[in-house]
Amino acid sequence: MQIRQEILEQIAGGGFDMAALLKKYAVPGCTLAVIREGGIAFSGAYGVRNAQGTPMTEGTLFECASLTKSVFALLALQEADVGKLDLDAPIAPLLHDAPWSDDPRFLTVTPRQCLSHGCGLPNWESRPMHMLFDPGTAYSYSGEGYFLLQRLIEQIEGKDMDRLFRERFYGSFGMESTSACWTPAVGAAFSVGFAKDGSVRKVRDCRRDSGNAPEPNAAWSLYSYAADYAGFVCALIRSRGGLSEGMFREMTSPQNQADEHIDWGLGFGIPKADPDVLWHWGDNDGFKSFSVWDKATGDGAVVTTNSDNGLAFYMELLKALTGSGFFDHIASFIEHAE
């Protein structure tokens, strides 16, 4: 996958009518970062961030939702790289917590299975959870699996995930505005999330500390915008995110088959049509986001939107930017994944 230079130049020069594309899909606002050969070649903000029509700016924060999973996967693989985590050792015997499921198969769930959505846990469910299948035998998208592994890593390090992200990623990757927990500073920079009909769907004004998925949460709780998140992607392209060559190969190689067109690595989807490409999407109420990059060319892009209509918008944008045909398969997968 490569970024098409002529489209990049149109976007950077204002010749690409982003306002018209936003209007076409009824998306109030977005941020975009385009990556060429491991560096940010362009970033911009478009549209509005709230119902009052305040212009979108770079630095406006979005719920990036499941884009969190990819960042957490890097954290987990760093732990494995230095011998603190065995990707194939069952989690439950190590975790100082009551079993999350009464099903004996839960006792065999491993980090590798969690990161590749092969753990058999549901996406979200109150405990004790049921198991969907024998771990390691199938694919089913599971935020619960990521959260389970998060708890083990927090136990290993004696720190919560947001602190670990801050210590390892935010500063060194140039993600200065990103946070995995809501704070008043996040709230001040936060975009409203909009429903499909254009009404306000979400205004975040507090940290979620209760329920099945409290913050910080490896499955959903990253607050960021396109250029900030692109710092993470660029670090993966330029320096493997600090991973050894072998561990990076594990991350970016198929570990599980999601469907006939999509494989899954450790933290990323991989289109079978172009196995050098890694991608993930984010889908929270009022917010839709996407990240894609090519480990061979070093090209990629990140898009964050503040609308439930964001999927169709960013798919058309990315197809124009890259000319790649696999986005239709990805879009079909996303529509049925959660």
C-alpha positions as CSV (number, residue, x, y, z in Angstrom):
1,M,0.0,0.0,0.0
2,Q,1.3,3.4,-0.9
3,I,-0.1,6.9,-0.5
4,R,-1.0,8.5,-3.8
5,Q,1.1,11.6,-4.1
6,E,-1.3,13.5,-6.3
7,I,-4.1,13.0,-3.7
8,L,-1.9,14.0,-0.9
9,E,-0.9,17.1,-2.7
10,Q,-4.6,17.9,-3.3
11,I,-5.4,17.5,0.4
12,A,-2.4,19.5,1.5
13,G,-3.0,22.3,-1.0
14,G,-6.8,22.5,-0.4
15,G,-7.8,21.1,-3.8
16,F,-9.4,18.0,-2.2
17,D,-12.9,19.1,-1.1
18,M,-12.9,17.6,2.4
19,A,-15.9,19.8,3.4
20,A,-17.9,18.2,0.6
21,L,-16.9,14.7,1.7
22,L,-17.9,15.4,5.3
23,K,-21.2,16.8,4.1
24,K,-21.8,13.8,1.9
25,Y,-21.7,11.4,4.9
26,A,-23.1,13.8,7.5
27,V,-19.9,13.8,9.5
28,P,-19.5,17.1,11.5
29,G,-15.7,16.9,11.9
30,C,-12.5,14.9,11.7
31,T,-8.8,15.0,12.0
32,L,-6.4,13.4,9.5
33,A,-2.8,12.4,9.5
34,V,-1.0,11.1,6.4
35,I,2.2,9.1,6.8
36,R,4.9,8.7,4.1
37,E,8.0,6.5,4.6
38,G,7.5,6.5,8.4
39,G,7.0,10.2,8.9
40,I,3.9,12.5,9.1
41,A,3.7,14.1,5.7
42,F,0.5,16.0,6.4
43,S,-2.0,16.6,9.2
44,G,-5.1,18.6,9.3
45,A,-8.5,19.2,11.1
46,Y,-11.8,19.8,9.3
47,G,-15.4,20.6,10.2
48,V,-16.7,21.3,13.7
49,R,-16.3,19.9,17.1
50,N,-19.7,20.7,18.7
51,A,-23.3,21.7,18.1
52,Q,-22.4,25.3,18.4
53,G,-20.2,25.1,15.3
54,T,-16.8,25.6,17.0
55,P,-14.2,24.8,14.3
56,M,-12.3,21.5,14.6
57,T,-8.6,22.0,15.4
58,E,-5.7,19.7,15.7
59,G,-5.5,19.0,19.4
60,T,-9.2,18.4,19.7
61,L,-9.5,15.0,21.3
62,F,-11.7,12.1,20.3
63,E,-12.6,8.8,21.8
64,C,-10.3,6.6,19.7
65,A,-12.1,3.5,21.1
66,S,-10.5,0.3,19.9
67,L,-7.4,2.0,18.5
68,T,-6.4,1.6,22.1
69,K,-5.9,-2.1,21.5
70,S,-3.0,-1.6,19.2
71,V,-1.1,0.6,21.6
72,F,-1.8,-1.9,24.4
73,A,-0.6,-4.8,22.2
74,L,2.8,-3.0,21.9
75,L,3.0,-2.7,25.7
76,A,2.2,-6.4,26.1
77,L,4.8,-7.4,23.5
78,Q,7.4,-5.2,25.2
79,E,6.7,-7.2,28.3
80,A,7.2,-10.4,26.4
81,D,10.4,-9.2,24.8
82,V,12.1,-8.7,28.1
83,G,10.8,-12.0,29.6
84,K,8.1,-10.6,31.9
85,L,5.3,-12.1,30.0
86,D,5.0,-15.5,28.3
87,L,2.6,-15.2,25.3
88,D,1.7,-18.8,25.6
89,A,1.4,-19.3,29.3
90,P,-2.2,-19.3,30.8
91,I,-3.2,-16.0,32.4
92,A,-5.6,-17.2,35.1
93,P,-3.0,-19.1,37.3
94,L,-0.9,-15.9,37.4
95,L,-3.6,-13.3,38.0
96,H,-4.3,-12.4,41.6
97,D,-8.0,-12.1,40.9
98,A,-11.1,-14.3,41.2
99,P,-11.6,-16.3,38.0
100,W,-13.6,-14.3,35.4
101,S,-15.4,-17.4,34.2
102,D,-16.6,-20.6,35.9
103,D,-15.9,-22.5,32.7
104,P,-12.7,-24.6,33.1
105,R,-11.6,-23.6,29.7
106,F,-11.0,-20.0,31.0
107,L,-8.0,-21.4,32.9
108,T,-6.2,-22.1,29.6
109,V,-6.5,-18.5,28.0
110,T,-3.1,-17.1,27.0
111,P,-1.9,-13.6,26.1
112,R,-1.4,-14.6,22.5
113,Q,-5.1,-15.7,22.3
114,C,-6.2,-12.4,23.9
115,L,-4.2,-10.2,21.4
116,S,-5.4,-12.2,18.4
117,H,-9.1,-12.5,19.5
118,G,-8.8,-16.2,19.9
119,C,-9.4,-16.4,23.7
120,G,-13.1,-17.4,23.5
121,L,-14.3,-14.7,25.9
122,P,-17.3,-12.6,24.8
123,N,-16.8,-9.0,23.8
124,W,-18.3,-7.6,27.1
125,E,-20.3,-9.5,29.7
126,S,-20.8,-9.4,33.5
127,R,-18.8,-12.0,35.4
128,P,-18.9,-14.9,35.6
129,M,-18.6,-14.9,31.8
130,H,-19.4,-17.8,29.5
131,M,-16.9,-19.1,27.0
132,L,-17.7,-19.0,23.3
133,F,-15.3,-21.7,22.2
134,D,-12.2,-23.6,23.2
135,P,-9.4,-21.0,23.4
136,G,-7.2,-21.0,20.4
137,T,-9.6,-22.7,18.1
138,A,-11.6,-19.8,16.5
139,Y,-11.9,-16.0,16.2
140,S,-14.4,-13.8,18.1
141,Y,-13.6,-10.1,18.7
142,S,-13.2,-9.7,22.5
143,G,-12.4,-6.4,24.3
144,E,-12.8,-8.6,27.5
145,G,-9.7,-10.5,26.5
146,Y,-7.6,-7.3,26.2
147,F,-8.9,-6.1,29.6
148,L,-8.0,-9.5,31.1
149,L,-4.4,-9.2,29.8
150,Q,-4.3,-5.6,31.0
151,R,-4.9,-6.6,34.5
152,L,-2.1,-9.2,34.4
153,I,0.4,-6.6,33.0
154,E,-0.7,-4.0,35.6
155,Q,-0.1,-6.6,38.3
156,I,3.4,-7.4,36.8
157,E,4.4,-3.8,36.7
158,G,2.6,-2.5,39.8
159,K,1.3,0.5,37.7
160,D,-1.9,1.2,35.8
161,M,-2.0,1.1,32.0
162,D,-2.2,4.9,31.6
163,R,0.9,5.4,33.6
164,L,2.7,2.7,31.6
165,F,1.6,4.3,28.4
166,R,2.9,7.7,29.7
167,E,6.2,6.3,30.7
168,R,6.9,4.3,27.5
169,F,4.9,5.9,24.6
170,Y,3.4,9.4,25.0
171,G,6.6,11.4,25.3
172,S,9.0,9.3,23.2
173,F,6.4,8.9,20.4
174,G,5.3,12.5,20.3
175,M,1.8,11.7,21.7
176,E,1.8,14.7,24.0
177,S,-2.0,15.2,24.0
178,T,-3.0,11.5,24.3
179,S,-4.4,10.0,27.5
180,A,-6.0,6.6,28.4
181,C,-8.0,8.2,31.1
182,W,-10.5,11.1,31.1
183,T,-9.2,14.2,33.0
184,P,-10.5,17.8,33.1
185,A,-7.8,18.6,30.5
186,V,-9.2,15.9,28.3
187,G,-12.7,17.3,28.8
188,A,-11.6,20.8,27.9
189,A,-10.2,19.6,24.5
190,F,-12.9,17.0,23.8
191,S,-15.1,16.9,20.8
192,V,-18.8,16.1,21.1
193,G,-19.8,12.8,19.5
194,F,-22.7,13.0,17.1
195,A,-25.4,10.4,16.1
196,K,-26.3,9.5,12.5
197,D,-29.0,12.1,12.4
198,G,-26.7,14.9,13.5
199,S,-27.9,15.1,17.1
200,V,-25.5,15.2,19.9
201,R,-24.9,11.6,21.1
202,K,-22.1,12.0,23.7
203,V,-20.6,14.7,25.8
204,R,-17.9,13.3,28.1
205,D,-17.5,15.1,31.4
206,C,-16.1,12.5,33.8
207,R,-14.0,9.4,34.1
208,R,-15.7,6.1,33.8
209,D,-14.7,4.2,36.9
210,S,-17.5,1.7,37.2
211,G,-19.2,-1.0,35.0
212,N,-17.6,-3.8,33.1
213,A,-15.0,-1.7,31.3
214,P,-13.6,1.1,33.6
215,E,-10.8,3.5,32.6
216,P,-8.0,3.0,31.8
217,N,-9.0,0.2,29.6
218,A,-6.9,-1.6,27.0
219,A,-10.0,-2.1,24.8
220,W,-11.4,1.4,24.4
221,S,-10.3,4.3,26.6
222,L,-7.6,6.2,24.5
223,Y,-8.3,9.9,23.9
224,S,-6.3,11.3,21.0
225,Y,-6.5,12.8,17.6
226,A,-5.0,11.8,14.2
227,A,-1.6,13.4,14.3
228,D,-0.9,12.4,17.9
229,Y,-1.9,8.8,17.3
230,A,0.2,8.8,14.1
231,G,3.2,9.3,16.3
232,F,2.6,5.7,17.6
233,V,2.3,4.4,14.0
234,C,5.4,6.2,12.9
235,A,7.3,4.6,15.8
236,L,6.2,1.2,14.7
237,I,7.4,1.9,11.1
238,R,10.7,3.5,12.0
239,S,11.9,1.5,15.0
240,R,9.4,-1.4,15.5
241,G,8.1,0.5,18.6
242,G,11.2,-0.7,20.4
243,L,10.5,-4.4,19.8
244,S,13.1,-6.9,18.8
245,E,12.9,-8.0,15.2
246,G,11.5,-11.3,16.2
247,M,8.7,-9.9,18.4
248,F,7.8,-7.3,15.7
249,R,7.5,-10.2,13.3
250,E,5.1,-11.9,15.7
251,M,3.0,-8.7,16.0
252,T,2.7,-8.2,12.3
253,S,2.2,-11.8,11.2
254,P,-1.2,-13.7,11.0
255,Q,-2.0,-15.4,14.2
256,N,-5.7,-16.1,13.7
257,Q,-8.2,-16.0,10.8
258,A,-10.9,-13.5,11.3
259,D,-12.8,-14.2,8.1
260,E,-12.1,-15.2,4.5
261,H,-10.5,-11.8,3.7
262,I,-9.0,-10.8,7.1
263,D,-6.3,-12.3,9.3
264,W,-5.4,-11.0,12.7
265,G,-1.9,-10.4,14.2
266,L,-1.2,-9.4,17.7
267,G,-3.0,-6.1,17.9
268,F,-3.8,-5.5,14.3
269,G,-5.9,-6.8,11.4
270,I,-4.1,-7.9,8.3
271,P,-5.9,-8.0,4.8
272,K,-5.1,-11.2,3.0
273,A,-4.9,-9.2,-0.2
274,D,-1.9,-7.2,1.1
275,P,-0.2,-8.9,4.2
276,D,2.2,-6.0,4.7
277,V,-0.7,-3.8,5.8
278,L,-1.7,-3.5,9.4
279,W,-4.9,-1.8,10.5
280,H,-7.4,-1.2,13.3
281,W,-10.6,0.6,13.7
282,G,-12.3,2.4,16.6
283,D,-16.0,2.3,17.2
284,N,-17.6,4.0,20.2
285,D,-20.9,5.8,20.3
286,G,-20.5,9.1,18.5
287,F,-16.9,8.4,17.4
288,K,-15.4,6.3,14.5
289,S,-11.7,6.2,13.8
290,F,-9.2,4.2,11.7
291,S,-5.5,3.6,11.5
292,V,-3.7,1.8,8.6
293,W,0.0,1.4,7.7
294,D,2.3,-0.7,5.5
295,K,5.4,-2.2,7.1
296,A,7.1,-2.4,3.7
297,T,6.5,1.0,2.2
298,G,6.2,3.0,5.5
299,D,3.1,4.7,4.3
300,G,-0.2,5.0,6.2
301,A,-2.9,7.2,7.6
302,V,-5.0,7.9,10.7
303,V,-8.5,9.4,10.7
304,T,-10.6,10.3,13.7
305,T,-14.3,11.4,13.3
306,N,-16.9,12.6,15.7
307,S,-19.9,10.8,14.1
308,D,-21.6,7.5,13.9
309,N,-21.4,8.0,10.2
310,G,-17.6,8.0,10.2
311,L,-17.0,4.6,8.7
312,A,-18.3,5.3,5.2
313,F,-16.5,8.7,5.3
314,Y,-13.1,7.4,6.2
315,M,-13.4,4.5,3.9
316,E,-14.0,6.7,0.8
317,L,-11.2,9.0,1.9
318,L,-8.7,6.2,2.4
319,K,-9.6,4.5,-0.9
320,A,-8.9,7.8,-2.6
321,L,-5.6,8.3,-0.8
322,T,-4.3,4.8,-1.5
323,G,-6.2,3.3,-4.4
324,S,-6.2,0.0,-2.5
325,G,-9.0,-2.4,-3.1
326,F,-8.9,-4.2,0.3
327,F,-10.8,-1.5,2.1
328,D,-14.2,-2.9,1.0
329,H,-13.3,-6.2,2.7
330,I,-12.3,-4.3,5.8
331,A,-15.5,-2.2,5.8
332,S,-17.6,-5.4,5.5
333,F,-15.7,-7.0,8.4
334,I,-16.1,-3.9,10.6
335,E,-19.9,-3.8,10.0
336,H,-20.3,-7.2,11.6
337,A,-17.3,-7.4,14.0
338,E,-18.9,-6.1,17.2
